[in-house]
Amino acid sequence: MKRSQMAKRMAAIAVMTACSMSLAGAVPVQAADGGSDYRIGMMIPGNLGDKSFFDAAYNSIDLLQDELGVTVDYVEAGLDSSKYYATYVDLCDQEYDLILTVSSQGDDALTEVAEEYPDQKFINLDDSLEDVPENIYIMAPKNNEMSFLAGTVAALKAQELGDKTVGFVGGMDIPGINEFLVGYIEGVQYIDPDMKVASSYVGSFTDTAKGKENALLLYDSGISIIFTAAGQSGLGVIDAAASKGKLVIGVDSDQAEALKDSQPELAETIITSAVKNIDQDALYIVKKAMNDDVEYGKRELYGIKEGAVGLAQNEYYEKLMSEENRAKVDEIIEKVKAGEIEMTNTAGMSNEDLGKIIDTARS
């Protein structure tokens, strides 16, 4: 190990000691065939309890253990990225067969540690990293596809309500969230080319109060439906919808399902959610990893056709969307699967070109 790496390693150990960072592990579950000694460490670069993205990643743990008989330990690393390097070092030192993570928030730490531990295998279940180290595999859900579907739902419901504008609340003005916004705009205007999309950003993925404030401004302007892609901040958007008797489209998880027992009044405002099937993605790719069938050093896209993304078509969706409109959405889903609908790939798009798409849709 290089001297600079040794110094950083010692600093990482000091951080872990000071913060008492430990693995919170689920008890291994034995599969029907007697189980497996395969061990997985999961690094969650965020906070659980968002009823959305990070909770979806956490929910994959039981599925992996139940279906594959593996052991999965996890670290809830929070949003302080300065701790991510130390967390990865700790996981690598425990010599897991595989380390899983999600999102691009920890990319700098992940790529650095991957270089220092070339024999360790890593899989990111949702990332936009383009220059992929040879011991990392990136799954990239097609966020534009799921957001496109959210846009079609919003537009169809808005037409039913007589609205000509729908809303969007994003967590931050960053490429990953703008991918959601562009997909949403294109879905809305696929249904009605003249319909407008009013958008705003919270500036945080954890500020529920600001999320609610942003949503209230949009609802008070006469908008009835908002699509939120804002992590935990999105819970504030859902709260705003409930307080105003308006509607919202959730993201990443089936948010109505996640809220219906604890806060049913919030669940009833959610028409649908643009869903990432992270648990199924994890099951698919871990099976391949266990069979040495993963092409590390690559980033591959997974969309509706592969079952990686889609819409929550639950009891609330059936209640809030007419049978005719649900049938229209089903037709669109099949067209997306067949590749019959073109969508903008925002990867590498300049801010100027991105701004043109967003500005054109604004009311």
C-alpha positions in Angstrom: 0.0 0.0 0.0 1.3 3.5 -0.9 2.3 5.8 1.9 -0.5 8.3 1.0 -3.0 5.4 1.0 -1.7 4.2 4.3 -2.1 7.7 5.8 -5.7 7.9 4.5 -6.4 4.4 5.7 -5.2 5.3 9.3 -7.4 8.4 9.1 -10.4 6.2 8.0 -9.8 3.9 11.0 -9.8 7.0 13.3 -13.1 8.2 11.8 -14.7 4.8 12.3 -13.5 4.6 15.9 -14.7 8.1 16.7 -18.1 7.6 15.1 -18.5 4.0 16.4 -19.6 2.9 13.0 -20.6 -0.7 13.1 -22.4 -3.1 10.8 -26.1 -3.6 11.4 -26.5 -7.2 10.2 -29.6 -9.3 9.6 -29.5 -12.8 10.8 -28.6 -15.2 8.0 -31.5 -17.2 6.6 -31.0 -20.8 5.5 -32.3 -21.5 2.0 -34.1 -24.8 1.2 -31.0 -26.3 -0.2 -29.1 -25.7 3.1 -28.0 -22.2 2.5 -24.8 -20.5 1.4 -21.7 -19.2 2.9 -21.8 -16.3 0.5 -21.4 -13.0 2.3 -22.6 -9.5 1.2 -21.9 -6.1 2.7 -24.3 -3.4 1.7 -23.4 0.3 2.0 -26.4 2.7 2.1 -25.1 6.2 1.4 -28.1 7.9 3.0 -30.8 7.6 5.7 -33.5 5.0 6.1 -37.0 6.1 6.6 -37.5 8.0 3.4 -40.3 5.6 2.2 -38.5 5.8 -1.1 -35.1 5.2 -2.6 -33.0 4.1 0.4 -35.8 2.1 2.0 -36.1 0.3 -1.4 -32.5 -0.7 -1.2 -32.8 -1.9 2.4 -35.8 -4.0 1.5 -33.7 -6.0 -0.9 -31.9 -7.6 2.1 -34.7 -9.9 3.2 -35.3 -11.0 -0.4 -31.6 -11.9 -0.9 -31.5 -13.8 2.3 -34.8 -15.6 1.8 -34.2 -16.5 -1.9 -30.5 -17.2 -1.9 -29.6 -18.1 1.6 -26.8 -15.5 1.7 -25.7 -13.4 4.7 -26.3 -9.6 4.2 -24.9 -7.0 6.6 -25.6 -3.3 6.0 -24.3 0.1 7.0 -26.6 3.1 7.1 -23.9 5.6 6.4 -26.0 8.8 6.3 -25.5 11.8 4.0 -22.1 12.9 5.2 -20.0 11.8 2.3 -16.8 12.3 4.3 -17.6 9.0 6.1 -18.0 6.9 3.0 -14.4 6.1 2.4 -14.0 4.8 6.0 -17.2 2.7 5.6 -15.9 1.1 2.5 -12.6 0.3 4.0 -14.3 -1.3 7.0 -16.4 -3.5 4.6 -13.4 -4.4 2.5 -11.4 -5.5 5.5 -14.2 -7.9 6.4 -13.6 -9.7 3.1 -17.1 -9.9 1.9 -17.7 -11.9 -1.4 -19.5 -8.8 -2.7 -20.2 -5.2 -1.6 -23.5 -3.7 -2.8 -24.4 0.0 -2.8 -26.8 2.4 -4.4 -26.7 5.9 -6.0 -23.9 8.1 -7.2 -23.5 9.9 -3.9 -20.5 7.8 -2.9 -18.8 7.5 -6.2 -15.6 9.2 -5.3 -15.1 7.0 -2.3 -16.2 3.9 -4.1 -13.8 4.3 -7.0 -10.9 5.1 -4.7 -11.4 2.1 -2.5 -12.0 -0.1 -5.6 -8.5 0.8 -6.7 -7.0 0.1 -3.3 -8.8 -3.3 -3.1 -8.6 -4.7 -6.6 -9.7 -8.2 -5.6 -12.9 -6.9 -4.0 -16.0 -7.0 -6.1 -18.5 -4.1 -6.0 -22.0 -3.7 -7.5 -23.9 -0.4 -7.5 -27.6 -1.0 -8.0 -28.4 2.5 -9.3 -25.6 4.8 -10.6 -24.7 7.0 -13.5 -20.9 6.4 -13.3 -19.5 6.2 -16.8 -15.8 5.5 -16.3 -16.3 2.2 -14.4 -13.3 0.5 -12.6 -12.7 -3.1 -13.6 -13.9 -4.5 -10.2 -17.2 -2.5 -10.2 -20.4 -3.3 -12.0 -23.1 -0.6 -12.5 -26.8 -1.2 -12.9 -28.4 1.9 -14.3 -32.3 2.0 -14.2 -33.8 4.0 -17.0 -35.1 6.8 -14.9 -36.5 8.6 -18.0 -38.7 5.6 -18.8 -40.4 5.5 -15.4 -40.7 9.3 -15.3 -42.2 9.2 -18.8 -44.9 6.9 -17.5 -45.4 9.2 -14.5 -45.9 12.1 -17.0 -48.5 10.2 -18.9 -50.5 9.5 -15.7 -50.2 13.1 -14.6 -51.4 14.4 -18.0 -54.3 12.0 -18.3 -55.5 12.9 -14.8 -55.0 16.6 -15.4 -57.1 16.4 -18.6 -59.8 14.7 -16.6 -59.7 17.6 -14.0 -59.5 20.3 -16.7 -56.0 21.4 -15.9 -53.4 22.6 -18.4 -50.4 22.5 -16.1 -48.9 19.8 -13.9 -46.1 20.2 -11.3 -42.7 18.7 -10.5 -40.7 19.0 -7.3 -37.1 17.7 -7.4 -34.6 17.3 -4.6 -31.7 19.2 -6.2 -30.9 20.7 -9.6 -28.5 18.0 -10.6 -28.2 15.8 -13.7 -29.7 12.7 -12.0 -32.9 14.6 -11.0 -33.1 16.5 -14.3 -33.3 13.1 -16.0 -36.5 12.5 -14.1 -37.8 16.0 -15.0 -37.1 15.6 -18.7 -38.7 12.1 -18.8 -41.7 13.5 -17.0 -42.0 16.5 -19.4 -41.9 14.1 -22.4 -44.5 11.9 -20.9 -46.8 14.8 -20.2 -46.4 16.2 -23.7 -46.8 12.8 -25.3 -50.4 12.9 -24.0 -50.9 16.7 -24.6 -48.2 18.6 -26.5 -49.6 21.9 -25.1 -49.6 20.9 -21.5 -47.1 22.7 -19.3 -44.9 21.5 -16.4 -44.1 23.9 -13.6 -41.0 22.7 -11.7 -39.0 23.6 -8.6 -36.2 22.2 -6.5 -36.0 21.8 -2.8 -32.2 22.0 -2.6 -32.1 19.0 -0.4 -33.2 15.3 -0.3 -34.0 15.4 3.5 -35.8 18.7 4.1 -39.5 17.7 4.3 -40.5 21.2 5.5 -39.1 22.8 2.4 -40.5 20.1 0.2 -44.0 20.9 1.6 -43.4 24.6 1.1 -42.4 24.1 -2.6 -45.4 21.9 -3.2 -47.8 24.4 -1.5 -46.7 27.1 -3.8 -47.4 25.0 -6.8 -50.8 23.8 -5.5 -51.8 27.3 -4.6 -51.0 28.4 -8.2 -53.9 26.1 -9.4 -52.0 22.9 -10.1 -53.7 19.7 -9.0 -50.9 17.1 -9.6 -47.2 17.0 -8.7 -44.6 14.4 -9.4 -41.9 14.4 -6.7 -38.4 13.1 -7.2 -36.9 14.4 -3.9 -36.1 11.5 -1.6 -37.2 12.2 1.9 -38.1 15.8 1.0 -40.8 14.2 -1.1 -42.7 13.2 2.0 -43.3 17.0 2.5 -44.8 17.1 -1.0 -47.2 14.3 -0.2 -48.1 16.0 3.1 -48.9 19.2 1.1 -51.1 17.2 -1.3 -53.1 15.8 1.7 -53.5 19.2 3.3 -54.8 20.8 0.1 -56.9 17.9 -1.1 -54.6 17.6 -4.2 -52.8 14.7 -5.8 -49.2 13.5 -6.1 -47.1 10.9 -7.9 -44.4 9.2 -5.8 -41.0 7.9 -6.7 -38.6 5.0 -6.4 -40.9 2.9 -4.1 -44.6 2.2 -4.1 -45.1 5.1 -1.6 -48.8 4.6 -1.2 -48.1 1.0 0.0 -45.3 2.3 2.3 -47.6 4.9 3.9 -51.1 3.3 3.9 -50.8 1.7 7.4 -49.0 4.5 9.3 -50.5 7.5 7.4 -53.4 6.4 5.3 -54.5 10.0 4.6 -51.2 10.5 2.8 -51.5 7.3 0.8 -54.9 8.3 -0.5 -53.4 11.3 -2.3 -50.8 9.2 -4.3 -52.2 8.3 -7.8 -49.2 6.1 -8.5 -45.4 5.9 -8.0 -42.7 5.7 -10.6 -41.0 2.6 -9.2 -37.5 1.2 -9.2 -37.6 -2.5 -8.5 -34.3 -2.4 -6.6 -35.0 -5.6 -4.7 -35.6 -7.6 -7.9 -32.6 -6.0 -9.5 -30.5 -7.0 -6.5 -31.8 -10.5 -6.7 -31.0 -10.8 -10.4 -27.5 -9.4 -10.2 -26.5 -11.2 -7.1 -27.5 -14.5 -8.6 -25.3 -13.7 -11.5 -22.4 -12.7 -9.2 -22.7 -15.9 -7.3 -22.3 -17.7 -10.6 -19.3 -15.6 -11.7 -21.5 -14.2 -14.6 -21.1 -10.5 -14.0 -19.1 -8.4 -16.4 -17.3 -6.1 -14.1 -16.0 -2.8 -15.4 -19.3 -2.1 -17.2 -22.4 0.0 -16.8 -25.6 -1.4 -18.2 -29.1 0.1 -18.6 -32.2 -1.7 -17.3 -35.7 -0.4 -18.1 -39.3 -1.4 -18.3 -38.6 -4.2 -20.7 -36.2 -5.8 -18.1 -38.7 -5.2 -15.2 -36.3 -2.8 -13.5 -38.7 0.2 -13.5 -42.4 0.7 -13.8 -45.5 2.1 -12.2 -47.3 1.2 -9.0 -50.7 -0.1 -10.2 -52.3 -0.6 -6.8 -55.7 0.0 -5.2 -55.2 3.8 -5.2 -54.2 3.8 -8.9 -57.4 1.9 -9.7 -59.5 4.3 -7.6 -58.0 7.5 -8.9 -57.5 6.7 -12.5 -60.4 5.8 -14.8 -60.5 2.4 -16.5 -60.2 4.2 -19.8 -57.1 6.0 -18.8 -55.5 2.9 -17.2 -56.0 1.2 -20.5 -54.2 4.0 -22.3 -51.3 3.8 -19.8 -51.1 0.0 -20.4 -50.9 0.6 -24.1 -48.1 3.1 -23.6 -46.2 0.7 -21.4 -46.2 -1.9 -24.1 -45.0 0.7 -26.7 -42.1 1.6 -24.3 -41.2 -2.0 -23.9 -41.2 -2.5 -27.7 -39.0 0.6 -28.2 -41.7 2.4 -30.2 -41.4 5.7 -28.2 -38.3 7.8 -28.4 -37.1 9.5 -25.2 -34.3 12.0 -24.6 -31.1 10.5 -23.1 -29.9 13.4 -20.8 -26.5 11.8 -20.1 -23.8 14.2 -21.2 -26.4 16.8 -22.2 -25.2 20.4 -21.8 -27.0 22.7 -19.2 -28.0 24.9 -22.1 -29.8 22.1 -24.0 -31.3 20.7 -20.8 -32.6 24.2 -19.9 -34.3 24.6 -23.3 -36.3 21.4 -22.7 -37.3 22.6 -19.2 -38.0 26.2 -20.2 -40.2 25.1 -23.2 -42.4 23.2 -20.9 -42.8 25.9 -18.3 -46.1 27.7 -18.1 
